[in-house]
Amino acid sequence: MSSQTPGDVPGGPSVNHGFQQFGGHNRIGAMAVGPGARAVSGGGAEPGGEDDRIRAFIEEYLQRLPELRQEQSAEALEQIAPRVETVRRQIDSPEPEKHLLKDVLASIRAVLEHGLGGVATTALLALLSQIRL
Protein backbone atom coordinates (compact mmCIF):
# COMPACT_ATOMS: atom_id res chain seq x y z
CA MET A 1 0.00 0.00 0.00
CA SER A 2 1.32 3.41 -0.94
CA SER A 3 1.59 6.32 1.48
CA GLN A 4 1.19 8.86 -1.33
CA THR A 5 -1.71 11.28 -1.44
CA PRO A 6 -3.70 11.60 -4.68
CA GLY A 7 -1.85 14.78 -5.62
CA ASP A 8 1.47 12.96 -5.38
CA VAL A 9 0.55 10.47 -8.06
CA PRO A 10 1.63 11.53 -11.55
CA GLY A 11 -1.46 12.40 -13.56
CA GLY A 12 -3.61 12.38 -10.40
CA PRO A 13 -5.72 15.28 -9.21
CA SER A 14 -3.99 18.43 -8.01
CA VAL A 15 -3.72 18.74 -4.21
CA ASN A 16 -2.71 21.93 -2.42
CA HIS A 17 -0.70 21.04 0.66
CA GLY A 18 -0.44 24.73 1.57
CA PHE A 19 2.57 26.21 3.28
CA GLN A 20 4.32 24.02 5.81
CA GLN A 21 7.20 25.06 8.02
CA PHE A 22 8.82 23.34 10.91
CA GLY A 23 10.59 25.63 13.39
CA GLY A 24 12.12 29.02 12.86
CA HIS A 25 10.47 32.23 11.76
CA ASN A 26 9.14 33.21 8.38
CA ARG A 27 7.51 36.31 6.98
CA ILE A 28 5.40 35.90 3.87
CA GLY A 29 4.22 39.02 2.08
CA ALA A 30 2.05 37.14 -0.39
CA MET A 31 1.77 33.56 -1.58
CA ALA A 32 -0.36 31.92 -4.23
CA VAL A 33 -0.49 28.19 -4.87
CA GLY A 34 -2.27 26.42 -7.69
CA PRO A 35 -3.76 27.23 -11.08
CA GLY A 36 -5.28 30.69 -11.32
CA ALA A 37 -4.18 31.69 -7.83
CA ARG A 38 -3.21 35.32 -7.27
CA ALA A 39 -1.03 36.71 -4.53
CA VAL A 40 -1.61 40.27 -3.43
CA SER A 41 0.73 41.84 -0.94
CA GLY A 42 -0.85 44.47 1.26
CA GLY A 43 0.93 47.62 2.29
CA GLY A 44 1.61 48.95 5.76
CA ALA A 45 2.89 47.28 8.86
CA GLU A 46 2.29 43.65 9.49
CA PRO A 47 -0.02 42.91 12.42
CA GLY A 48 2.03 42.62 15.57
CA GLY A 49 5.05 43.98 13.69
CA GLU A 50 7.70 46.44 14.76
CA ASP A 51 5.52 49.50 14.15
CA ASP A 52 2.91 48.09 16.54
CA ARG A 53 5.57 47.31 19.15
CA ILE A 54 6.97 50.82 18.89
CA ARG A 55 3.50 52.33 19.26
CA ALA A 56 2.92 50.11 22.32
CA PHE A 57 6.15 51.45 23.82
CA ILE A 58 5.06 55.07 23.24
CA GLU A 59 1.63 54.41 24.81
CA GLU A 60 3.21 52.70 27.81
CA TYR A 61 5.68 55.56 28.24
CA LEU A 62 2.86 58.12 28.26
CA GLN A 63 0.78 56.07 30.72
CA ARG A 64 3.71 55.46 33.05
CA LEU A 65 5.10 58.99 33.00
CA PRO A 66 3.89 59.79 36.56
CA GLU A 67 5.68 56.66 37.85
CA LEU A 68 8.78 57.45 35.81
CA ARG A 69 8.99 60.83 37.51
CA GLN A 70 9.55 58.92 40.76
CA GLU A 71 11.92 56.33 39.26
CA GLN A 72 14.09 58.49 37.02
CA SER A 73 15.95 61.75 37.59
CA ALA A 74 14.61 64.97 36.11
CA GLU A 75 17.66 65.07 33.83
CA ALA A 76 16.92 61.57 32.51
CA LEU A 77 13.32 62.50 31.76
CA GLU A 78 14.50 65.67 30.00
CA GLN A 79 16.62 63.44 27.75
CA ILE A 80 13.91 60.85 27.14
CA ALA A 81 10.94 63.14 26.34
CA PRO A 82 12.26 64.63 23.07
CA ARG A 83 13.52 61.23 21.97
CA VAL A 84 10.10 59.67 22.48
CA GLU A 85 8.61 62.53 20.46
CA THR A 86 11.11 61.83 17.67
CA VAL A 87 10.10 58.16 17.68
CA ARG A 88 6.42 59.11 17.59
CA ARG A 89 6.92 61.46 14.62
CA GLN A 90 8.95 58.84 12.75
CA ILE A 91 6.52 55.99 13.33
CA ASP A 92 3.61 58.20 12.23
CA SER A 93 5.39 59.30 9.06
CA PRO A 94 4.59 57.56 5.75
CA GLU A 95 8.21 56.39 5.41
CA PRO A 96 9.84 56.08 8.84
CA GLU A 97 13.61 56.05 8.83
CA LYS A 98 14.39 52.70 10.46
CA HIS A 99 18.03 53.59 11.18
CA LEU A 100 16.93 56.72 13.04
CA LEU A 101 14.31 54.78 14.99
CA LYS A 102 16.88 52.17 15.94
CA ASP A 103 19.37 54.78 17.16
CA VAL A 104 16.83 56.82 19.11
CA LEU A 105 15.27 53.75 20.75
CA ALA A 106 18.74 52.54 21.74
CA SER A 107 19.48 55.92 23.33
CA ILE A 108 16.19 55.79 25.27
CA ARG A 109 17.11 52.32 26.48
CA ALA A 110 20.54 53.54 27.63
CA VAL A 111 19.03 56.40 29.63
CA LEU A 112 16.45 54.09 31.26
CA GLU A 113 19.10 51.50 32.12
CA HIS A 114 21.20 54.08 33.96
CA GLY A 115 18.30 55.31 36.04
CA LEU A 116 17.08 54.19 39.42
CA GLY A 117 14.95 51.37 38.05
CA GLY A 118 11.48 50.50 39.24
CA VAL A 119 8.29 48.99 37.88
CA ALA A 120 7.63 51.53 35.11
CA THR A 121 11.26 51.48 33.98
CA THR A 122 11.28 47.68 33.91
CA ALA A 123 8.04 47.59 31.89
CA LEU A 124 9.44 50.04 29.31
CA LEU A 125 12.74 48.16 29.04
CA ALA A 126 10.80 44.93 28.47
CA LEU A 127 8.87 46.55 25.61
CA LEU A 128 12.08 47.94 24.11
CA SER A 129 13.66 44.48 24.20
CA GLN A 130 10.88 43.17 21.92
CA ILE A 131 11.59 45.69 19.16
CA ARG A 132 13.86 44.35 16.40
CA LEU A 133 14.87 46.93 13.83
C-alpha positions as CSV (number, residue, x, y, z in Angstrom):
1,M,0.0,0.0,0.0
2,S,1.3,3.4,-0.9
3,S,1.6,6.3,1.5
4,Q,1.2,8.9,-1.3
5,T,-1.7,11.3,-1.4
6,P,-3.7,11.6,-4.7
7,G,-1.8,14.8,-5.6
8,D,1.5,13.0,-5.4
9,V,0.5,10.5,-8.1
10,P,1.6,11.5,-11.6
11,G,-1.5,12.4,-13.6
12,G,-3.6,12.4,-10.4
13,P,-5.7,15.3,-9.2
14,S,-4.0,18.4,-8.0
15,V,-3.7,18.7,-4.2
16,N,-2.7,21.9,-2.4
17,H,-0.7,21.0,0.7
18,G,-0.4,24.7,1.6
19,F,2.6,26.2,3.3
20,Q,4.3,24.0,5.8
21,Q,7.2,25.1,8.0
22,F,8.8,23.3,10.9
23,G,10.6,25.6,13.4
24,G,12.1,29.0,12.9
25,H,10.5,32.2,11.8
26,N,9.1,33.2,8.4
27,R,7.5,36.3,7.0
28,I,5.4,35.9,3.9
29,G,4.2,39.0,2.1
30,A,2.1,37.1,-0.4
31,M,1.8,33.6,-1.6
32,A,-0.4,31.9,-4.2
33,V,-0.5,28.2,-4.9
34,G,-2.3,26.4,-7.7
35,P,-3.8,27.2,-11.1
36,G,-5.3,30.7,-11.3
37,A,-4.2,31.7,-7.8
38,R,-3.2,35.3,-7.3
39,A,-1.0,36.7,-4.5
40,V,-1.6,40.3,-3.4
41,S,0.7,41.8,-0.9
42,G,-0.8,44.5,1.3
43,G,0.9,47.6,2.3
44,G,1.6,49.0,5.8
45,A,2.9,47.3,8.9
46,E,2.3,43.6,9.5
47,P,0.0,42.9,12.4
48,G,2.0,42.6,15.6
49,G,5.1,44.0,13.7
50,E,7.7,46.4,14.8
51,D,5.5,49.5,14.2
52,D,2.9,48.1,16.5
53,R,5.6,47.3,19.1
54,I,7.0,50.8,18.9
55,R,3.5,52.3,19.3
56,A,2.9,50.1,22.3
57,F,6.2,51.4,23.8
58,I,5.1,55.1,23.2
59,E,1.6,54.4,24.8
60,E,3.2,52.7,27.8
61,Y,5.7,55.6,28.2
62,L,2.9,58.1,28.3
63,Q,0.8,56.1,30.7
64,R,3.7,55.5,33.0
65,L,5.1,59.0,33.0
66,P,3.9,59.8,36.6
67,E,5.7,56.7,37.9
68,L,8.8,57.5,35.8
69,R,9.0,60.8,37.5
70,Q,9.5,58.9,40.8
71,E,11.9,56.3,39.3
72,Q,14.1,58.5,37.0
73,S,15.9,61.7,37.6
74,A,14.6,65.0,36.1
75,E,17.7,65.1,33.8
76,A,16.9,61.6,32.5
77,L,13.3,62.5,31.8
78,E,14.5,65.7,30.0
79,Q,16.6,63.4,27.8
80,I,13.9,60.9,27.1
81,A,10.9,63.1,26.3
82,P,12.3,64.6,23.1
83,R,13.5,61.2,22.0
84,V,10.1,59.7,22.5
85,E,8.6,62.5,20.5
86,T,11.1,61.8,17.7
87,V,10.1,58.2,17.7
88,R,6.4,59.1,17.6
89,R,6.9,61.5,14.6
90,Q,9.0,58.8,12.7
91,I,6.5,56.0,13.3
92,D,3.6,58.2,12.2
93,S,5.4,59.3,9.1
94,P,4.6,57.6,5.7
95,E,8.2,56.4,5.4
96,P,9.8,56.1,8.8
97,E,13.6,56.0,8.8
98,K,14.4,52.7,10.5
99,H,18.0,53.6,11.2
100,L,16.9,56.7,13.0
101,L,14.3,54.8,15.0
102,K,16.9,52.2,15.9
103,D,19.4,54.8,17.2
104,V,16.8,56.8,19.1
105,L,15.3,53.8,20.7
106,A,18.7,52.5,21.7
107,S,19.5,55.9,23.3
108,I,16.2,55.8,25.3
109,R,17.1,52.3,26.5
110,A,20.5,53.5,27.6
111,V,19.0,56.4,29.6
112,L,16.5,54.1,31.3
113,E,19.1,51.5,32.1
114,H,21.2,54.1,34.0
115,G,18.3,55.3,36.0
116,L,17.1,54.2,39.4
117,G,14.9,51.4,38.1
118,G,11.5,50.5,39.2
119,V,8.3,49.0,37.9
120,A,7.6,51.5,35.1
121,T,11.3,51.5,34.0
122,T,11.3,47.7,33.9
123,A,8.0,47.6,31.9
124,L,9.4,50.0,29.3
125,L,12.7,48.2,29.0
126,A,10.8,44.9,28.5
127,L,8.9,46.5,25.6
128,L,12.1,47.9,24.1
129,S,13.7,44.5,24.2
130,Q,10.9,43.2,21.9
131,I,11.6,45.7,19.2
132,R,13.9,44.3,16.4
133,L,14.9,46.9,13.8
